[in-house]
Amino acid sequence: TMWAAAAPAAAAAAAAVARRAVLSRVATGGVRTVIRHPVKATGNVLGHKLEVQYGHHTRRRHNPPKIPKHPMQDIDQNMNELLTYSDLKIRWQWTTKFNSNKMTIARHWKPLPNLCPTPKPTCSFVWHWAMPHRKPMPELPEASTIPKIDTSEAFAVFKSSVMHQHKVTVGDLVMCEKLHRREAGEKVVFGTVLLVGSRKFTIIGKPTVPYAKVKATIEQQTLTREMLTFKYRSKGRQSRFLRRRQYVTLLRIDEIVVEPGSDTVDPPPPKPLRLLDLWANRWLDPAETAGIEMVEGPSGEVVSKAAQLYDGTEHQPGSYHRRGLTSSYRFWPDPQHTHWRW
């Protein structure tokens, strides 16, 4: 009988130890634990179980329950005004718990993060006579049908910046954001082509078409019309009137190039003759470049003297791309883009 009476007491003690361990983990913050719905009653907590998760961005403060001193030791306050010592203990225990608003309910149905690698960039070449198709189409057409690809009447969707897309055909005039260090009459190439289509075929990029490019000629480096902005505050009678003109580049589309099976990797950008070419706001004039000192390189070729000090690597991502030194302009989500995403 003595062991039978001691078993419930041991179970209660073990439960109390587990409860204190849970409370200690909750007090530290940043853990996932189980509590009951905070329906308070005298001596116990009622309600269903909740799995809560404390935030990781802030450290949670835990104020332990304030247990008052013994009436014989607490001489600052008059303990005769309260009913009993246990009543005061219960009141203080329920009013000084850590706040439940600092926790969030952990959702069991939240899916795990997708840790799989991104799929390989590809595209789909679809002949219209083969539609509807019930299986994924290949990236490249058959070798015997490549000569039948005609892009003289095709259209393409390409990107001229990180955010702007253009649907063009041969001969269209396109207004895009300013292309730095470019002048009227220069030839440019855009390598981020999202879609190419004609009456006979369609090439869908996933996300881009690697073997398609859009060639264009710069018509003008100009400004847009004035954008007027007027702001007025009636309370303070404050007003502001602004006129703004945006720098833009006008392009004439010359050709839409589709070359299946060609090398899709761009060659490395040429090394500058002087470091000033990279860090200045303009290209050097022919009179300025005539005085650049040239030396013989390690392989026998003639290079600038600056190549001995600087190997031509970018000092930050996208510096060559912004200055137009690369063979083609490529923007996100092109796998070969070198600039920051935004």
Beta strands, then each sheet from edge to edge (+ up, - down):
strand 1: 32-36
strand 2: 39-40
strand 3: 45-46
strand 4: 49-54
strand 5: 103-105
strand 6: 122-127
strand 7: 155-159
strand 8: 165-169
strand 9: 173-177
strand 10: 187-190
strand 11: 193-197
strand 12: 201-206
strand 13: 212-223
strand 14: 227-233
strand 15: 238-244
strand 16: 247-258
strand 17: 294-296
strand 18: 302-304
sheet 1: 1+ 4- 5+
sheet 2: 2+ 3-
sheet 3: 6+ 12- 11+ 7- 8+
sheet 4: 9+ 16- 13+ 10-
sheet 5: 14+ 15-
sheet 6: 17+ 18-
end
